[in-house]
Amino acid sequence: MAVGFVLITTETGCEVEVRESVSQIEGVVGQWIVFGPHDLFVKVEADDESELTRCIVKGIREVSGIIETRTLIGAEI
């Protein structure tokens, strides 16, 4: 299983709208509004890294109101 965490910066005032949109994307298993340099923290799970990438690039990054994303991929060591 592949796991990723996406830090999202939204347009001002769009945090709740973006969270609701992101929550509908297959693979998103958690989302939280946070305070600090980012506005939203999202956990994504998929069967493999290819599917994880697809969820982030074709799903999350296409949501209206998102200015920037930073993705952290979990590593199995």
Secondary structure, DSSP 8 states (H G I E B T S, - for coil): -EEEEEEEEE-TT-HHHHHHHHHTSTTEEEEEE--SS-SEEEEEEESSHHHHHHIIIIIGGGSTTEEEEEEEE----
